[in-house]
Amino acid sequence: MTTPPEQGPQLAQANVEIKAPSAFWGRLRAYFFTGLVITAPIAITVWATYWFVTLFDAWVKPLLPLSYNPDTYLPIRVPGLGLVVALLAITAIGFMAANLAGRTMIAIWDKTLYAMPVVRSIYKGSKQLFETLFSQKGASFRNVCLVEWPRRGTWSLAFVSREVDGGLIGLEPGRPMYAIYVSTTPNPTSGYMFFADVADVRILDMSVEDGLKLVISMGLVFPDRLPSAALVVASPPPEA
């Protein structure tokens, strides 16, 4: 049984009417997600900045004398005053710690906190973390690398802390090794530290900042310039 000729144009018109709304909603959905990608980072940045500034204002402003607090005599609130005062206070403490009297006070403070059972662990751990991150002596990650972790055949992005001699960790003296840190995602402050032979580590032509971005984004944000294969130090195949 054949379809009547008059039904052909009607079916084509029905297909056009069905596809047109679908294409329209598809474009609308694409526009929405494009706008979300643009506005969400801006909104998060503004919110985080406002939260950071207001946090210091809530801490510092109640401690200021009324004559130094502009909120008491201005018709509007002045945000950021607490942050400015906190920055000045931190800088002043750093200045005082540079002389003999300041170092003596810090030594007494450290000795007091180290004598407290629970506080000692928190204070010592946080102090070592900040000394590592903000030390002016260059104590930071040196290179980004690839290591076969957690098993052979799978590669993890890691960071080279320093080069060590195997004799320092109870292995053969003169054995060149790297102290490797493999961080977890999306929190790079937790992870695993181990020692590996220099020959088993592939050093990448990638900055530490780009490596951290790659780890924090869970592999979604790659650096603008990918590491060149010619600049990757390939490790020799494992011995049988």
C-alpha positions in Angstrom: 0.0 0.0 0.0 1.5 3.3 -1.1 1.3 6.6 0.7 -1.0 9.2 -0.9 1.0 11.9 -2.6 -0.7 14.6 -0.5 0.8 13.2 2.8 4.5 13.6 1.7 4.7 17.4 2.2 2.8 17.1 5.5 5.3 14.6 6.9 8.3 16.7 5.9 6.7 19.8 7.5 6.1 17.8 10.7 9.8 16.7 10.8 10.9 20.4 10.4 8.6 21.5 13.2 10.0 18.7 15.5 13.6 19.5 14.8 13.4 23.2 15.0 12.5 23.3 18.8 15.2 20.7 19.5 17.9 22.8 17.7 16.6 26.0 19.5 16.8 24.4 23.0 20.2 23.0 22.1 21.6 26.4 21.2 20.0 27.9 24.3 21.6 25.2 26.5 25.0 25.9 24.9 24.6 29.6 25.5 23.7 29.0 29.2 26.8 26.8 29.8 29.0 29.2 28.0 27.8 32.0 30.2 28.2 29.8 33.3 31.8 29.1 32.5 32.4 32.9 32.2 30.5 34.1 35.2 31.1 31.4 37.7 34.9 32.1 38.1 34.2 35.8 38.4 31.5 35.2 41.0 33.7 32.8 43.0 36.6 35.3 42.9 34.4 38.2 44.1 32.9 36.1 46.8 36.2 34.8 48.1 37.7 38.2 48.1 34.7 39.7 50.0 34.8 36.8 52.5 38.6 37.3 53.1 38.3 41.0 53.6 35.2 40.9 55.9 36.8 38.1 57.9 39.7 40.3 58.9 37.4 43.2 59.4 35.4 41.2 61.9 38.6 40.2 63.8 40.5 43.5 63.8 37.9 46.3 63.8 36.5 45.5 67.3 40.1 45.8 68.7 40.6 49.3 67.2 39.9 52.4 69.3 36.7 54.3 68.3 38.7 57.3 67.1 40.6 55.0 64.6 37.6 53.1 63.4 36.0 55.0 60.5 32.7 53.0 60.9 31.9 55.1 64.0 31.9 58.5 62.2 31.4 57.8 58.5 27.9 57.2 57.0 29.2 54.1 55.2 31.3 51.1 56.2 34.8 51.0 54.9 35.7 47.4 54.0 39.3 46.3 54.1 40.5 48.3 57.0 41.0 45.2 59.1 43.0 43.5 56.3 45.3 46.5 56.0 45.9 46.6 59.8 46.5 42.9 59.8 49.1 43.2 57.0 50.8 46.0 58.8 50.9 44.1 62.1 52.3 40.9 60.4 55.0 43.0 58.7 55.9 44.7 62.0 56.2 41.3 63.7 58.5 40.2 60.9 60.6 43.3 61.4 60.9 42.8 65.1 61.8 39.1 64.6 64.9 40.2 62.5 66.7 41.6 65.6 68.1 39.8 68.6 65.3 40.8 71.0 62.7 39.5 68.6 64.5 36.2 68.0 64.8 35.7 71.8 61.0 36.2 72.2 60.3 33.8 69.4 62.6 31.2 71.0 60.8 31.6 74.3 57.4 31.3 72.5 58.5 28.1 70.7 59.8 26.5 73.8 56.6 27.2 75.6 54.4 25.8 72.9 56.6 22.7 72.4 56.1 21.9 76.1 52.3 21.5 75.5 51.4 17.9 74.5 48.5 18.6 72.0 49.4 22.1 70.9 53.0 21.0 70.2 52.0 18.8 67.2 49.7 21.4 65.6 52.2 24.3 66.0 55.2 22.3 64.8 53.4 20.9 61.8 52.0 24.3 60.7 55.3 26.0 61.3 57.2 23.6 59.1 54.6 23.9 56.4 54.7 27.7 56.3 58.5 27.7 56.5 58.6 25.4 53.5 56.2 27.4 51.4 57.4 30.9 52.2 61.1 30.3 53.0 63.4 32.8 51.2 66.2 30.2 51.0 64.8 28.4 48.0 63.4 25.4 49.8 60.7 24.4 47.3 60.0 21.9 44.6 62.7 21.8 42.0 61.1 20.0 39.1 58.0 18.4 37.8 58.4 14.7 36.9 56.6 11.5 35.9 57.0 8.4 38.0 55.5 4.9 37.7 53.2 5.1 40.6 51.4 3.3 42.2 52.4 0.4 40.0 54.4 -0.3 36.8 52.7 0.9 33.7 50.8 3.8 35.3 52.4 7.2 35.4 51.7 9.9 38.0 52.7 13.5 38.0 55.0 14.2 40.9 57.5 16.8 42.2 61.2 16.5 42.9 61.9 17.9 46.3 65.7 17.4 46.2 68.5 15.0 45.1 69.9 12.8 47.8 72.6 10.2 48.1 71.4 6.7 48.8 73.7 6.4 51.8 71.7 9.1 53.6 68.6 6.9 53.8 70.4 3.6 54.5 71.0 2.4 51.0 74.2 2.1 49.0 76.4 5.2 49.3 76.9 7.0 46.0 73.5 5.9 44.6 71.9 9.0 43.1 68.3 9.3 44.1 65.4 11.8 44.1 63.1 12.6 47.0 59.7 12.5 45.2 56.4 13.9 46.3 53.2 12.6 44.7 50.3 14.9 45.7 46.6 13.9 45.8 43.9 15.7 43.9 42.3 18.2 44.3 44.2 18.8 47.6 47.9 19.0 46.9 48.9 19.4 50.5 48.3 15.6 51.1 50.1 12.9 49.3 53.0 10.4 49.4 56.8 10.9 49.7 59.2 8.3 48.6 62.7 8.0 47.2 63.4 6.8 43.6 66.5 6.2 41.5 67.4 9.1 39.2 67.2 6.8 36.2 63.5 5.9 37.1 62.3 9.5 37.1 61.3 11.4 34.0 61.9 15.2 34.5 59.4 17.3 32.5 59.9 20.7 31.0 57.1 22.1 33.0 57.0 24.7 35.7 56.0 23.8 39.2 53.1 26.2 39.0 51.7 24.5 35.9 52.2 21.1 37.6 50.2 22.2 40.6 47.4 23.5 38.4 47.2 20.2 36.6 47.0 18.3 39.9 44.4 20.6 41.5 42.2 20.6 38.4 42.3 16.8 38.4 43.8 16.8 35.0 41.4 19.2 33.4 43.6 22.3 33.1 46.8 21.6 31.1 49.5 24.2 30.7 49.5 26.5 27.7 52.7 25.0 26.5 52.9 21.3 26.8 56.3 19.7 27.7 58.3 18.9 24.6 59.2 15.3 24.1 62.7 16.3 23.2 63.1 17.9 26.6 61.8 14.9 28.6 64.6 12.9 30.2 63.5 9.4 29.5 64.4 6.7 31.9 66.0 3.4 30.7 63.8 0.3 30.6 63.8 -1.7 33.9 66.2 -4.5 34.2 64.8 -8.0 33.7 
